[in-house]
Amino acid sequence: MPANTAAWINAQHDQLEAGPAPYTPPGDDQIVIRNRAVAINPLDWIIQVAGNLAYRWLSYPTVLGSDTAGEVAEVGKAVTRFRVGDRVLGHAVGTDRDSNRAAEGAFQQYTVVLERMASPIPDAMPFEDAAVLPLAVSTAACGLFQTDQLGLRHPSAKAEPTGQTVLVWGGSTSVGSNAIQLAAAAGYEVITTASPRNFDYVKSLGAERFFDYNSPSVIPDIIAALAGRTLAGAIAFGTTSAASCIRIAGACQKGSKFVSIASPPVSFDSLADSNRSRFELPRVIARLITSNVALQVQSRRRGVRIKYIFGTTLKANEVAPAIYRDFLPDALAEGRYVAAPKPLVAGHGIQDIQQAMDIQRKGVSAAKVVVTLP
């Protein structure tokens, strides 16, 4: 068995510690990836600082991390799509309730990944570029294409225009960058928000119109831009995004008044302060409850349906193969889909993952924090 090393979180709120880890063979429908790069998501540090508030089912010690890219080290008995040595990206689901095991976390040298949550990558694509994609692609795809979310048409190589418009609030975020590309590849016009310095960036991804989310008139401006258009729905990224999208969708006269929400309406940043008051967690919980109640009231008053996205639910439905098998491999190989946002390499080994999480928590713009592995 190969020697494995992981960045362990040994208990709630603990810092990550590098240490030996068992090598776990794949199940029948799984592959093992020899990781060459892993990416950091807000979810990773939120689990760390919020503990049971975020993922109360987690058993410790465990291994966090969702985004990985590397080479296939072993394939399960039922896997025919991959061979040992293939270059791949994969969405690791070790923190899911129905998995809940360290072997399926990304922050280690060898990770067990579901075959249907992995895609081959071109030979010319650096692993650090590929690693920015998995969780962002999955989350965007869940919100856009699942039948219990926006239920849009799936992306394809030559999608005909649908004549409908998707609003992506937070287009320069990691998930927003992929939501723009996926919606455009499915034939939808995309309107998005970003800071003015990222307007060219979101345009390059396929957004046709873009608005400054800090502008005091951004909501009426987007409502005016949607006049006469058919809204296919909105997908919201950022703590204030859901309320804004609800107001916009509620004002539209044509189309779907549905908002898929990817971000909670409160920040967890205060929980990361080692000197925080013992009352801070109850305060965050109270803000979370009251903010969600306010969203429910606002959405019902405006006739808008809302639903939170859980970025791994596609593994159990038709969206995972539609994206990871039928769309992404060729789209990456042909340059129709790009790895976005760009990687910000913040370390070069398992021991650097904690500092990379700290960097991500402080905030990055139009970039995703990545750690390469030797």
C-alpha positions in Angstrom: 0.0 0.0 0.0 1.2 3.5 -0.8 2.2 5.7 2.2 -0.4 8.4 2.8 -0.3 11.7 4.7 -3.3 13.9 5.7 -4.1 17.3 7.2 -6.1 16.0 10.2 -8.7 18.0 12.2 -8.7 16.0 15.4 -11.6 17.7 17.1 -14.1 20.5 16.6 -12.4 23.9 16.2 -8.9 22.4 16.1 -6.2 23.5 13.7 -5.2 21.1 11.0 -2.2 18.9 11.8 -0.2 16.9 9.2 0.2 13.3 10.0 0.2 9.7 8.7 -3.1 8.4 7.3 -4.2 5.0 6.0 -4.4 4.3 2.3 -8.0 3.3 1.5 -8.8 1.3 -1.7 -11.8 2.4 -3.8 -15.2 0.9 -3.7 -16.7 -0.6 -6.8 -17.9 2.8 -8.1 -14.9 4.9 -6.9 -11.4 5.8 -7.9 -8.4 6.8 -5.8 -6.7 10.1 -6.8 -3.0 10.7 -6.0 -3.5 14.4 -5.3 -1.2 16.9 -6.9 -3.2 20.0 -6.0 -6.1 20.8 -3.6 -8.1 24.0 -3.3 -9.6 25.7 -0.3 -13.3 26.7 0.0 -15.1 28.8 2.6 -16.9 25.6 3.6 -13.6 24.2 4.9 -12.9 26.9 7.4 -16.6 27.3 8.3 -16.6 23.6 9.3 -13.5 24.2 11.3 -14.7 27.3 13.2 -18.4 26.5 13.5 -18.0 22.9 14.5 -21.4 21.2 15.0 -23.3 24.3 14.0 -22.3 23.5 10.4 -21.9 19.7 10.1 -23.1 18.3 13.3 -22.8 14.7 12.1 -19.1 14.8 11.5 -17.0 12.2 13.5 -13.5 13.2 14.5 -10.6 13.0 13.7 -11.4 13.5 10.0 -10.0 15.1 6.9 -11.7 18.1 5.3 -11.5 19.3 1.7 -13.6 19.0 -1.4 -11.4 20.0 -4.4 -8.6 17.8 -5.7 -6.7 17.2 -9.0 -4.1 14.6 -9.7 -3.6 11.2 -11.2 -5.7 8.1 -10.8 -3.9 5.6 -8.5 -6.5 2.9 -8.4 -10.0 2.2 -9.9 -13.0 0.3 -8.5 -14.3 -2.9 -10.1 -17.2 -1.2 -11.8 -15.2 1.8 -13.2 -14.6 1.7 -16.9 -14.2 5.5 -17.6 -10.7 5.9 -16.0 -7.4 4.0 -15.9 -4.5 4.2 -13.6 -2.3 7.3 -14.5 -5.2 9.3 -16.0 -5.1 13.0 -15.1 -8.3 14.0 -13.4 -10.1 16.4 -11.1 -12.5 15.2 -8.5 -15.1 16.4 -6.0 -14.4 14.7 -2.7 -17.5 14.2 -0.5 -16.0 12.9 2.8 -17.9 15.4 5.0 -21.3 14.4 3.6 -23.6 12.8 6.1 -23.8 9.6 4.1 -20.1 9.3 3.7 -18.5 10.9 6.8 -15.1 9.3 6.5 -11.6 10.6 6.4 -10.6 8.6 3.3 -12.9 10.7 1.1 -11.6 14.1 2.2 -9.4 16.0 -0.2 -6.7 17.3 2.2 -4.3 14.3 1.9 -2.1 12.6 -0.6 -4.6 9.9 -1.6 -8.3 10.5 -1.8 -11.2 8.2 -2.6 -13.6 9.9 -5.0 -16.9 8.7 -6.6 -16.3 8.0 -10.3 -19.4 10.1 -11.2 -17.9 13.1 -9.4 -14.6 13.1 -11.4 -13.6 14.3 -14.9 -10.5 13.8 -17.0 -8.5 17.0 -17.6 -6.3 17.9 -20.6 -2.6 17.1 -20.5 -1.8 20.8 -20.8 -3.9 21.9 -17.9 -1.9 22.4 -14.7 -3.2 20.5 -11.7 -3.5 23.8 -9.7 -5.8 25.2 -12.3 -8.0 22.0 -12.4 -8.3 22.0 -8.6 -10.3 25.2 -8.5 -13.2 23.6 -10.3 -14.9 20.6 -8.5 -17.0 22.1 -5.6 -17.7 25.3 -7.6 -18.8 23.4 -10.6 -21.0 21.0 -8.5 -22.6 23.8 -6.5 -23.4 25.9 -9.6 -24.7 22.8 -11.4 -27.0 21.8 -8.4 -28.5 25.3 -8.4 -28.9 25.7 -12.1 -29.9 22.2 -13.3 -31.5 20.1 -10.6 -35.2 19.7 -10.9 -35.8 20.9 -7.4 -33.8 24.0 -8.0 -33.9 26.2 -11.2 -34.3 23.0 -13.4 -32.5 24.6 -16.4 -31.6 22.8 -19.6 -28.2 21.0 -19.4 -25.1 22.5 -21.0 -23.9 21.1 -24.3 -21.4 21.8 -27.1 -23.8 23.6 -29.3 -26.7 24.8 -27.2 -29.3 26.8 -29.0 -30.3 30.1 -27.3 -33.3 29.6 -25.0 -34.4 33.2 -25.1 -34.3 33.3 -21.3 -32.1 35.1 -18.8 -30.4 33.8 -15.7 -29.3 36.2 -12.9 -26.1 35.2 -11.2 -25.5 37.4 -8.1 -21.8 37.3 -7.3 -20.3 36.4 -10.7 -16.6 36.8 -9.7 -16.9 34.4 -6.8 -15.6 30.9 -7.3 -19.1 29.4 -7.7 -20.4 32.4 -9.6 -17.6 32.1 -12.1 -18.8 28.6 -12.9 -22.4 29.4 -12.8 -21.9 32.0 -15.6 -20.1 29.5 -17.7 -22.5 26.6 -17.2 -25.6 28.8 -17.8 -24.1 30.3 -20.9 -23.1 26.8 -22.2 -26.8 25.8 -21.7 -28.0 28.6 -24.0 -29.1 31.2 -21.4 -28.3 34.9 -21.4 -26.5 35.7 -18.2 -26.8 38.9 -16.1 -24.4 39.1 -13.2 -23.0 41.4 -10.5 -19.4 42.0 -9.7 -17.1 44.9 -8.7 -16.2 47.1 -11.6 -12.6 45.8 -11.6 -14.0 42.3 -12.4 -16.3 43.4 -15.2 -13.9 42.2 -18.0 -13.4 39.0 -16.1 -17.1 38.1 -15.9 -17.6 39.1 -19.5 -14.9 36.7 -20.6 -16.8 33.9 -18.9 -19.9 34.6 -20.8 -21.9 37.2 -18.9 -23.7 39.6 -21.3 -24.5 42.3 -18.8 -22.9 43.1 -15.5 -23.7 45.5 -12.7 -21.7 46.9 -9.7 -23.2 45.1 -6.6 -22.1 48.1 -4.5 -24.1 50.6 -6.5 -27.0 52.1 -4.5 -29.2 51.6 -7.7 -28.1 48.1 -8.6 -31.4 46.5 -7.8 -33.6 48.9 -9.8 -31.0 48.9 -12.6 -31.2 45.1 -12.9 -35.0 45.1 -12.7 -34.9 47.6 -15.6 -32.5 45.4 -17.6 -34.8 42.5 -17.2 -37.8 44.3 -18.5 -39.3 42.4 -21.4 -37.0 39.5 -20.7 -38.1 36.0 -19.5 -36.3 35.2 -16.2 -35.2 31.6 -16.0 -34.3 32.2 -12.3 -31.6 33.6 -10.1 -28.7 32.0 -8.2 -27.3 33.9 -5.3 -23.7 33.9 -3.9 -22.8 36.1 -0.9 -24.3 36.9 2.5 -26.6 39.7 1.1 -27.3 38.2 -2.2 -30.5 36.3 -1.5 -32.4 39.3 -0.3 -31.4 41.2 -3.4 -32.3 38.4 -5.8 -35.7 38.0 -4.1 -36.5 41.7 -4.7 -35.4 41.4 -8.3 -37.2 38.1 -9.1 -40.4 39.4 -7.4 -40.4 42.5 -9.7 -40.1 40.4 -12.9 -43.2 40.0 -15.0 -42.2 37.0 -17.1 -40.5 33.7 -16.2 -39.6 31.8 -13.1 -39.6 33.6 -9.7 -37.2 31.1 -8.1 -33.9 31.9 -6.3 -31.3 29.2 -5.6 -29.3 30.3 -2.6 -25.7 29.1 -2.1 -24.6 31.3 0.8 -26.0 31.7 4.3 -27.3 35.2 5.1 -24.8 35.7 7.9 -21.0 35.7 8.1 -19.2 33.1 10.3 -16.0 35.2 10.4 -16.4 36.2 14.0 -16.2 32.5 15.1 -12.6 32.3 13.8 -11.5 34.8 16.4 -9.6 32.9 19.1 -10.5 35.7 21.6 -14.2 35.6 20.8 -16.7 35.8 23.6 -18.4 32.6 24.7 -21.6 34.3 23.7 -20.5 34.7 20.0 -21.7 31.3 18.8 -25.3 31.9 20.3 -25.2 35.3 18.6 -24.4 33.8 15.2 -27.1 31.2 15.6 -29.6 33.9 16.5 -28.6 36.0 13.5 -28.8 32.9 11.3 -32.3 32.1 12.5 -33.7 35.6 12.3 -32.1 36.2 8.8 -33.6 33.1 7.4 -37.0 33.9 8.8 -36.8 37.3 7.2 -35.9 35.7 3.8 -38.9 33.4 4.1 -41.2 36.3 4.9 -39.8 38.5 2.1 -40.0 35.7 -0.5 -43.6 34.8 0.3 -44.6 38.4 0.2 -43.1 38.8 -3.2 -44.3 35.5 -4.6 -40.8 34.1 -5.0 -39.7 30.5 -4.2 -36.3 30.0 -2.5 -34.2 27.0 -1.7 -30.7 26.5 -0.4 -28.2 24.6 -2.5 -26.2 21.7 -1.0 -23.3 21.3 -3.4 -23.1 17.5 -3.4 -26.7 16.5 -4.0 -26.0 16.1 -7.7 -24.1 12.9 -6.9 -27.4 11.1 -6.4 -29.2 12.3 -9.6 -28.7 12.8 -13.3 -26.8 16.1 -13.0 -23.5 14.5 -11.9 -23.1 12.4 -15.1 -24.5 15.2 -17.2 -21.7 17.5 -16.0 -18.7 15.3 -15.1 -19.2 12.7 -17.9 -21.1 14.3 -20.7 -20.1 18.0 -20.6 -16.9 18.9 -18.8 -14.3 16.5 -20.3 -14.8 17.7 -23.9 -15.5 21.3 -22.9 -12.2 21.5 -21.1 -10.3 19.7 -23.8 -11.7 22.0 -26.5 -11.2 25.2 -24.5 -15.0 25.9 -24.3 -14.8 25.9 -20.5 -12.0 27.4 -18.5 -10.7 26.8 -15.0 -12.0 29.8 -13.1 -11.2 31.7 -11.0 -7.4 31.6 -11.3 -5.5 29.7 -8.6 -3.7 31.6 -5.9 -1.0 29.1 -4.8 -0.5 29.5 -1.1 1.6 26.5 -0.2 3.4 23.4 -1.4 2.6 20.5 0.9 0.1 19.0 3.4 1.6 21.1 6.2 0.6 24.3 4.3 -3.1 23.6 4.1 -4.0 25.3 7.4 -2.2 28.6 6.4 -4.0 28.4 3.1 -7.4 28.1 4.9 -6.5 31.2 6.9 -5.7 33.1 3.7 -9.0 32.1 2.2 -10.9 33.2 5.3 -9.4 36.7 5.0 -10.8 37.0 1.5 -9.6 36.9 -2.1 -11.1 38.4 -5.2 -11.5 36.6 -8.5 -9.1 33.9 -7.3 -9.1 30.6 -5.4 -6.6 29.5 -2.9 -4.7 26.3 -3.8 -2.0 24.2 -2.3 0.2 22.0 -4.5 1.4 18.6 -3.3 4.6 16.9 -4.4 
